Amino acid sequence: MSPAAARVRFIVIGISGFLFVGSPAAAQVSATVSLDSDYRLRGYTLTHGQPALGASLAWDSAAGPYVGGSVIASSPADGGVRSLGYLAYAGYARRTAGGASWDLGIADTRLHDEYGRYRTPIRYTELYAGVSTDHVTLHALYSPDYIASGVKSLYLDLSAASSPWRGWRALGHVGALTILDGRVSPGERPARIDLRAGVSREFRRSEVHLAWVMRGPGGDEQNRSGLVLGANYHF
């Protein structure tokens, strides 16, 4: 699989929920379609146990710049298919002499929380910076208007991936969100974490993955920990 295709799956807005930036690659375009049993954003379900379909497109340059995005649709319990929204990003990545990579960029999230007949908008833009090795990444993402105007947030993402056996990948993620300034929504806390641990089986152009996801502290019936099963196909 090309480095650019790997970036589509694991960069900031990957539908799998893992943030994993590969090393800079030769200029190329890649595309991925994904189907997941539930769509979770930082541990919070936006489809409430209903399936989500995603399509991603990315361009990756050997000179450092990269850009991409995803559109996501859901199938709510009342039937039909609805657009959940999109995520987009652009950034710059370079490899250091020691083999690690650093990158910085901007990510824009424009989604909806689908709960019955209600559609709650989830919209924010973040500036991010981070460092990556072949197996571990650490990123900091800052938003001046996190979901609501004037709410400043900082999100720290630590993600890891390894291949214990050929064709298999073990994935892990720890995220910590802190509201730095601004009003917190009723029932929410100014600091919370999300965890994800999973495995994936890679084939020539496709992948099947299973992950356990948790968000805390707190959470209601729709946001308890649970398993998410999904599949990707890479073009």
C-alpha positions in Angstrom: 0.0 0.0 0.0 1.4 3.5 -0.9 2.3 5.9 1.9 -0.3 8.3 0.6 -3.0 5.7 1.0 -1.8 5.1 4.6 -2.1 8.8 5.3 -5.8 8.8 4.1 -6.6 6.2 6.7 -4.7 7.5 9.7 -4.4 11.3 9.4 -6.4 13.8 11.5 -9.7 13.1 9.9 -9.5 9.3 9.3 -12.9 7.7 9.5 -11.4 4.9 11.5 -10.8 7.4 14.3 -7.0 7.0 14.5 -4.6 9.8 13.9 -1.5 8.5 12.2 0.7 10.5 9.9 3.1 8.6 7.6 6.4 10.0 6.4 6.4 12.3 3.3 5.9 10.3 0.1 6.2 10.8 -3.6 3.5 13.1 -5.0 0.3 11.0 -5.6 -3.4 11.0 -5.2 -5.3 8.3 -3.3 -8.9 7.5 -2.5 -10.6 5.3 0.1 -14.2 4.3 0.8 -15.2 3.1 4.3 -18.1 1.5 6.0 -18.3 1.4 9.8 -20.9 0.0 12.2 -20.9 3.3 14.1 -19.2 6.7 13.5 -17.4 8.1 16.5 -15.7 11.4 16.8 -13.2 11.5 19.7 -15.2 8.7 21.4 -18.6 10.5 20.9 -21.0 8.6 18.6 -22.6 10.8 15.9 -24.7 7.9 14.4 -25.8 6.3 17.7 -25.1 2.7 16.7 -26.2 3.1 13.1 -23.8 2.5 10.2 -21.8 5.2 8.4 -20.3 5.3 4.9 -17.3 7.5 4.2 -15.3 8.5 1.1 -11.9 10.1 1.3 -9.6 11.7 -1.2 -6.0 12.9 -0.6 -3.1 14.4 -2.4 0.4 13.9 -1.0 3.6 15.6 -2.2 7.2 14.6 -1.9 8.0 18.3 -1.3 5.9 18.3 1.9 2.5 19.8 1.3 -0.6 17.5 1.5 -4.3 18.1 1.4 -7.4 15.9 1.6 -10.9 15.4 2.9 -13.8 13.0 3.7 -17.5 13.1 3.2 -19.6 10.9 5.5 -23.2 9.6 5.2 -25.3 7.7 7.8 -28.3 5.5 7.8 -30.5 6.7 10.8 -32.9 4.4 12.6 -35.9 6.0 10.9 -34.7 4.9 7.5 -33.1 6.5 4.5 -29.6 7.8 4.0 -28.4 11.3 5.1 -25.3 13.3 4.7 -23.5 13.6 8.0 -21.1 16.2 6.7 -17.5 16.5 5.8 -14.0 16.9 7.2 -11.1 18.6 5.4 -7.4 19.2 6.1 -4.3 20.7 4.6 -0.8 20.6 6.0 3.0 20.4 5.5 5.2 17.4 6.6 8.9 16.9 6.5 11.2 14.1 7.6 14.2 14.9 9.9 17.7 13.6 9.6 17.0 11.2 12.5 14.1 9.5 10.6 11.2 11.1 12.5 8.7 13.4 10.8 7.1 16.7 11.8 4.0 18.2 10.4 1.6 21.2 10.9 -1.6 22.2 9.3 -5.3 23.1 9.6 -8.3 20.8 9.8 -12.0 21.8 9.4 -14.8 19.7 10.8 -18.4 20.2 9.6 -20.6 17.3 10.9 -24.0 16.6 12.5 -25.0 14.5 15.5 -27.8 12.3 14.2 -30.2 11.4 17.0 -33.7 10.5 15.9 -35.2 13.5 14.1 -32.7 15.9 15.7 -29.5 17.1 13.8 -27.1 18.9 16.1 -24.3 20.7 14.2 -20.7 20.0 15.2 -18.5 22.6 13.6 -15.0 23.7 14.4 -11.6 24.5 12.8 -8.3 23.4 14.4 -4.6 24.3 13.9 -2.4 21.3 14.6 1.3 20.4 14.9 3.0 17.1 15.7 5.8 14.6 15.4 5.7 11.1 14.0 7.9 8.0 13.9 7.1 4.9 12.0 4.9 3.6 14.7 3.9 6.5 17.1 2.5 10.0 16.6 1.8 12.9 19.0 -0.2 15.9 17.9 -1.7 19.0 19.5 -4.8 20.5 18.0 -6.0 24.0 19.0 -9.4 25.5 18.2 -10.5 29.1 18.9 -14.2 28.2 18.4 -14.7 24.6 19.4 -18.3 23.8 18.4 -19.5 27.1 20.0 -18.2 30.6 19.3 -15.5 31.7 21.7 -14.9 28.2 23.2 -11.1 27.7 23.0 -10.0 24.1 23.2 -6.8 22.0 23.1 -6.8 18.4 22.0 -3.8 16.1 22.5 -3.6 12.9 20.4 -1.3 10.1 21.0 -1.6 7.2 18.5 0.4 4.1 17.8 0.4 1.3 15.3 2.4 -1.9 14.9 2.4 -5.0 12.8 3.0 -8.1 15.0 2.2 -10.4 12.0 2.2 -9.9 8.3 -1.1 -8.5 7.1 -2.2 -7.6 10.7 -2.0 -4.3 12.4 -2.5 -3.4 16.1 -3.8 0.2 16.7 -4.1 2.3 19.8 -5.2 5.9 20.5 -5.5 8.1 23.6 -7.0 11.6 23.2 -7.4 14.3 25.8 -9.6 17.3 25.3 -9.4 20.4 27.5 -11.6 23.5 27.3 -9.2 26.4 27.8 -11.8 29.2 27.9 -15.5 29.7 27.1 -18.8 28.2 28.2 -19.1 24.4 28.5 -22.4 22.7 27.3 -24.7 21.5 30.0 -23.8 18.0 31.1 -20.3 18.3 29.7 -17.0 18.6 31.6 -14.1 20.9 30.7 -11.7 18.0 30.4 -12.3 14.5 29.1 -10.5 11.7 27.4 -11.2 9.1 24.7 -9.6 5.8 24.1 -9.5 3.4 21.2 -7.8 0.0 20.8 -8.2 -2.2 17.8 -6.8 -4.6 15.2 -7.0 -4.6 11.5 -6.4 -7.2 8.8 -5.0 -5.9 5.6 -5.5 -7.3 2.1 -4.2 -6.1 -1.2 -6.6 -3.1 -1.5 -8.9 -3.5 1.4 -8.8 -3.7 5.2 -11.2 -5.0 7.9 -10.9 -3.5 11.4 -12.4 -3.9 14.8 -11.9 -1.4 17.6 -13.1 -0.9 21.2 -13.9 2.8 21.9 -14.4 4.6 25.2 -15.2 8.2 26.1 -15.1 9.7 29.6 -15.7 10.8 32.2 -19.5 10.8 32.1 -21.5 10.1 29.0 -25.1 9.0 28.5 -26.7 5.8 27.2 -25.6 6.6 23.6 -22.0 7.3 24.5 -20.8 4.3 26.5 -17.9 2.2 25.5 -18.5 -0.2 22.6 -17.1 -2.0 19.6 -16.9 -0.6 16.1 -16.5 -2.9 13.1 -15.6 -1.5 9.7 -14.0 -2.1 6.4 -12.0 0.1 4.0 -11.2 -0.2 0.3 -8.3 1.7 -1.3 -8.1 2.9 -4.9 
